[in-house]
Amino acid sequence: MEPWIETDIGNILVYRKAGEDNSNEKVAIFEVYGNSLDSIGVIDYPISLKSKFALLGLLKCQEKKSKEHLKSAGDWYLAGIASQDEMNVLYKLKKLPKNLDTD
């Protein structure tokens, strides 16, 4: 399997959430962890200074072509790449301490 790498930062993903409703969520990759196969740090999309940080376990091998192909929890597709302005905000956020509290 292919690991997440630094050049994945800024990719915008839509993934199928686990749970009863199996809804989809749109996030931007914020952090990758070494040669991790499934752990990435993400922030809510659209990217803003108020975006919340979360850790996700997504595998690159579960990438799909589009929203219509998201069938199982963890399936995802590449929905775009952050703009330069969004990347500037992302890098500002990377300098701040990460708070995983949802309050």
Buried (B, 14 or more C-beta within 10 A) or exposed (E): EEBBEEEBBBBBBBBBBEEEEEEBBBBBBBBBEEEEBBBBBBBBBEBEEEBEBBEBEBBBEBBBEEEEEBEEEBBBBBBBEBEEEBBEBBEEBBEEEEEEEEE
